[in-house]
């Protein structure tokens, strides 16, 4: 009886991800499609009410892959192997951080309050959502 990984690998024979240009020797063919990073997904605030919307990496799709391709280093330490795989095995055109943020804003769309979700929204109080924020004392905490 085959293990789950072997069954999954055999079921992918002959299937090619539209982002991958070549299959490496270790057959990580589905690494692009089935990767779920353990880093926080972007939370995009509304510019009018402050409500946040989480955008999953699967929702970002090619946009996120193109951003990874353009980074000089990994997106995070946890995803460094995946990020290097994307750089080496995709033919996507890289994009800048500015274009990435514009794309996230476009995917996030409009809020119910008729505002728009944008990474450029003003910072708000986490309790009352007011934009009238005064900075208090800063405390540095160490682990």
Residue frames as qw, qx, qy, qz and C-alpha x, y, z in Angstrom:
[[0.000, 0.889, 0.457, 0.000, 0.00, 0.00, 0.00],
 [0.423, 0.459, -0.009, 0.781, 1.35, 3.46, -0.95],
 [0.259, -0.448, -0.424, 0.744, 1.82, 6.26, 1.53],
 [0.204, 0.853, 0.403, -0.263, -0.24, 9.44, 1.11],
 [0.060, -0.761, 0.322, 0.560, 2.68, 11.44, -0.30],
 [0.269, -0.142, 0.828, 0.471, 3.39, 8.77, -2.94],
 [0.293, 0.594, 0.748, 0.043, -0.27, 8.69, -3.99],
 [0.107, 0.902, 0.146, -0.392, -0.36, 12.48, -4.26],
 [0.164, -0.588, 0.551, 0.569, 2.90, 12.51, -6.26],
 [0.307, 0.113, 0.875, 0.357, 1.64, 9.81, -8.65],
 [0.264, 0.740, 0.607, -0.119, -1.64, 11.66, -9.18],
 [0.042, 0.869, -0.079, -0.486, 0.33, 14.71, -10.35],
 [0.476, -0.152, 0.664, 0.556, 2.19, 12.87, -13.13],
 [0.277, 0.438, 0.649, 0.558, 1.50, 14.62, -16.40],
 [0.094, -0.922, -0.373, -0.034, 0.01, 17.69, -14.71],
 [0.508, 0.156, -0.085, 0.843, 1.93, 20.92, -14.95],
 [0.148, -0.753, -0.377, 0.519, 1.36, 23.99, -12.84],
 [0.435, 0.819, 0.250, 0.280, 0.90, 27.05, -15.05],
 [0.179, -0.962, 0.204, 0.000, 3.51, 28.94, -13.01],
 [0.663, -0.477, 0.520, 0.249, 6.30, 26.35, -13.10],
 [0.504, 0.712, -0.375, -0.313, 8.64, 26.30, -16.10],
 [0.549, 0.351, -0.757, 0.045, 10.65, 23.22, -15.12],
 [0.860, -0.456, -0.100, -0.205, 10.27, 20.36, -12.69],
 [0.075, -0.721, 0.662, -0.189, 13.22, 19.97, -10.33],
 [0.432, 0.215, -0.876, -0.002, 14.68, 16.50, -9.62],
 [0.038, 0.050, 0.843, -0.534, 12.87, 16.15, -6.29],
 [0.140, -0.436, -0.785, -0.417, 9.46, 16.51, -8.03],
 [0.043, -0.435, -0.509, 0.741, 8.22, 19.49, -6.00],
 [0.078, 0.354, 0.618, 0.698, 5.72, 20.14, -8.78],
 [0.279, -0.741, -0.546, -0.273, 2.84, 21.19, -6.54],
 [0.468, -0.319, -0.364, 0.739, 4.94, 23.33, -4.20],
 [0.009, 0.114, 0.142, 0.983, 3.70, 26.50, -5.91],
 [0.445, -0.381, -0.483, -0.651, 0.01, 25.66, -5.85],
 [0.715, -0.478, -0.504, -0.087, -0.37, 23.89, -2.53],
 [0.456, 0.091, -0.453, 0.761, 1.88, 26.02, -0.38],
 [0.368, -0.834, -0.327, -0.247, 0.25, 27.60, 2.66],
 [0.357, 0.449, -0.442, 0.690, 2.71, 29.93, 4.38],
 [0.542, -0.560, -0.568, 0.267, 2.73, 30.13, 8.17],
 [0.223, -0.060, -0.132, 0.964, 3.23, 33.88, 8.12],
 [0.231, 0.563, 0.516, -0.603, 0.36, 36.30, 8.72],
 [0.353, 0.540, 0.598, 0.476, -1.81, 37.06, 5.72],
 [0.109, 0.172, 0.014, 0.979, -2.20, 40.74, 4.87],
 [0.038, -0.683, -0.670, 0.289, -4.96, 42.51, 6.83],
 [0.187, 0.312, 0.292, 0.884, -6.21, 45.47, 4.83],
 [0.004, -0.479, -0.568, 0.670, -8.05, 48.23, 6.74],
 [0.205, 0.771, 0.534, 0.278, -10.98, 50.27, 5.42],
 [0.312, 0.216, -0.062, 0.923, -10.11, 53.93, 4.94],
 [0.333, -0.518, -0.203, -0.762, -13.52, 55.03, 6.23],
 [0.755, -0.536, -0.080, -0.370, -14.50, 52.78, 9.16],
 [0.149, -0.660, 0.705, -0.210, -11.25, 50.96, 10.00],
 [0.923, -0.039, 0.322, -0.206, -12.67, 47.44, 9.69],
 [0.081, -0.564, 0.757, 0.321, -9.99, 45.03, 8.45],
 [0.914, 0.292, -0.008, -0.282, -10.24, 42.36, 5.79],
 [0.556, -0.433, 0.670, 0.235, -7.83, 39.42, 5.66],
 [0.682, 0.589, -0.296, -0.317, -6.57, 38.56, 2.21],
 [0.877, -0.227, 0.413, 0.095, -5.27, 35.00, 1.90],
 [0.188, -0.522, 0.640, 0.531, -2.21, 34.17, -0.15],
 [0.385, 0.267, 0.846, 0.253, -4.39, 31.88, -2.26],
 [0.267, 0.856, 0.400, -0.190, -6.54, 34.95, -3.09],
 [0.047, -0.829, 0.311, 0.462, -3.41, 36.87, -4.13],
 [0.896, 0.338, 0.279, 0.074, -2.29, 34.02, -6.39],
 [0.720, 0.428, 0.102, 0.536, 0.02, 35.15, -9.20],
 [0.031, -0.923, 0.072, -0.376, 0.34, 38.64, -7.68],
 [0.652, -0.694, 0.305, -0.021, 2.12, 37.21, -4.62],
 [0.891, 0.028, 0.287, 0.351, 4.31, 34.94, -6.73],
 [0.489, 0.713, 0.070, 0.498, 5.40, 37.87, -8.89],
 [0.283, -0.899, 0.197, -0.269, 6.20, 39.86, -5.74],
 [0.837, -0.423, 0.315, 0.148, 8.29, 36.96, -4.38],
 [0.803, 0.371, 0.197, 0.423, 10.13, 36.78, -7.69],
 [0.269, 0.820, -0.028, 0.504, 11.13, 40.45, -7.35],
 [0.580, -0.805, 0.112, -0.051, 12.34, 40.31, -3.74],
 [0.324, 0.706, -0.602, 0.185, 16.08, 40.43, -3.10],
 [0.044, -0.247, 0.895, -0.369, 15.66, 38.00, -0.16],
 [0.191, -0.338, -0.918, -0.079, 12.95, 35.69, 1.17],
 [0.368, -0.623, -0.300, -0.622, 9.50, 36.97, 2.19],
 [0.622, -0.657, 0.278, -0.323, 10.17, 35.42, 5.60],
 [0.107, -0.499, 0.858, -0.056, 12.64, 32.98, 7.11],
 [0.635, 0.086, 0.702, -0.309, 9.90, 30.36, 7.31],
 [0.740, 0.586, 0.271, -0.189, 9.18, 30.60, 3.56],
 [0.060, -0.749, 0.509, 0.421, 12.74, 30.95, 2.29],
 [0.397, -0.076, 0.867, 0.290, 12.88, 27.52, 0.60],
 [0.423, 0.649, 0.632, -0.039, 9.54, 28.12, -1.13],
 [0.153, 0.917, -0.018, -0.368, 10.56, 31.63, -2.18],
 [0.184, -0.552, 0.682, 0.443, 13.79, 30.39, -3.74],
 [0.445, 0.233, 0.849, 0.164, 11.83, 27.69, -5.56],
 [0.356, 0.830, 0.381, -0.197, 9.54, 30.36, -7.04],
 [0.017, 0.847, -0.326, -0.419, 12.55, 32.42, -8.18],
 [0.249, -0.386, 0.816, 0.351, 14.21, 29.41, -9.83],
 [0.243, 0.178, 0.932, 0.203, 11.22, 27.66, -11.42],
 [0.309, 0.755, 0.531, -0.229, 8.74, 30.26, -12.62],
 [0.422, 0.269, 0.370, 0.782, 8.78, 32.44, -15.68],
 [0.084, -0.888, -0.452, 0.035, 6.66, 35.18, -14.10],
 [0.315, 0.608, -0.078, 0.724, 7.73, 38.81, -14.41],
 [0.406, -0.335, -0.560, 0.640, 8.72, 40.30, -11.02],
 [0.078, -0.830, -0.308, -0.458, 6.84, 43.32, -9.65],
 [0.169, 0.401, -0.419, 0.797, 7.77, 46.07, -7.21],
 [0.129, -0.299, -0.764, 0.558, 6.48, 46.45, -3.66],
 [0.256, 0.274, 0.087, -0.923, 4.38, 49.43, -4.81],
 [0.513, 0.079, -0.588, -0.621, 2.68, 47.36, -7.54],
 [0.348, -0.150, -0.912, 0.160, 2.14, 44.53, -5.05],
 [0.026, 0.319, 0.573, -0.755, 0.37, 46.88, -2.63],
 [0.400, 0.222, -0.203, -0.866, -1.75, 48.34, -5.44],
 [0.485, -0.003, -0.803, -0.347, -2.77, 44.79, -6.38],
 [0.209, -0.247, -0.846, 0.425, -3.69, 43.92, -2.80],
 [0.204, 0.303, 0.277, -0.889, -5.82, 47.07, -2.56],
 [0.477, 0.156, -0.468, -0.727, -7.59, 46.16, -5.81],
 [0.444, -0.102, -0.887, -0.078, -8.29, 42.60, -4.65],
 [0.077, -0.222, -0.707, 0.667, -9.52, 43.79, -1.24],
 [0.051, -0.550, -0.666, -0.502, -12.21, 45.92, -2.90],
 [0.235, -0.503, 0.000, -0.832, -14.87, 48.01, -1.18],
 [0.036, -0.076, -0.813, 0.576, -16.18, 47.89, 2.37],
 [0.075, -0.614, -0.783, -0.072, -19.88, 47.73, 3.32],
 [0.161, -0.736, -0.298, 0.586, -19.59, 51.28, 4.71],
 [0.522, 0.829, 0.177, 0.092, -18.82, 52.47, 1.14],
 [0.203, -0.835, 0.464, 0.216, -15.19, 53.03, 1.99],
 [0.818, 0.441, -0.368, -0.020, -12.40, 51.09, 0.34],
 [0.866, -0.421, 0.143, 0.230, -9.93, 48.64, 1.80],
 [0.520, 0.768, -0.232, 0.293, -6.46, 50.05, 1.37],
 [0.786, -0.178, -0.281, 0.520, -3.05, 49.57, 2.90],
 [0.258, 0.325, -0.076, 0.907, -2.79, 53.38, 2.94],
 [0.432, -0.736, -0.431, -0.295, -5.69, 53.77, 5.40],
 [0.068, -0.693, 0.394, -0.600, -4.96, 56.00, 8.40],
 [0.342, -0.001, -0.860, 0.378, -4.05, 54.25, 11.67],
 [0.530, -0.529, -0.223, -0.623, -6.94, 53.90, 14.12],
 [0.378, -0.385, 0.651, -0.534, -7.55, 53.20, 17.76],
 [0.247, 0.016, -0.957, -0.149, -8.17, 49.43, 18.13],
 [0.055, 0.355, 0.805, -0.471, -11.08, 50.05, 20.53],
 [0.283, 0.678, 0.388, -0.556, -13.08, 52.99, 19.14],
 [0.622, 0.415, 0.496, 0.442, -11.62, 53.15, 15.57],
 [0.041, 0.974, 0.067, -0.214, -10.95, 56.88, 15.87],
 [0.714, 0.487, -0.045, 0.500, -8.17, 58.38, 13.76],
 [0.130, -0.871, 0.226, -0.417, -7.39, 60.85, 16.57],
 [0.913, -0.200, -0.238, 0.263, -4.45, 59.02, 18.03],
 [0.095, -0.903, 0.364, -0.206, -1.92, 60.50, 20.41],
 [0.743, 0.230, -0.568, 0.269, 1.33, 58.70, 20.95],
 [0.652, -0.741, 0.071, -0.145, 2.05, 57.86, 24.55],
 [0.329, -0.686, 0.646, 0.054, 5.12, 56.49, 26.22],
 [0.783, 0.365, -0.480, -0.155, 6.96, 53.77, 24.38],
 [0.669, -0.492, 0.540, -0.136, 7.93, 50.65, 26.26],
 [0.521, 0.465, -0.693, -0.177, 10.41, 48.25, 24.76],
 [0.850, -0.279, 0.350, -0.277, 9.76, 44.64, 25.73],
 [0.234, 0.511, -0.817, -0.130, 12.23, 41.82, 25.38],
 [0.911, -0.091, -0.290, -0.279, 11.50, 38.11, 25.22]]
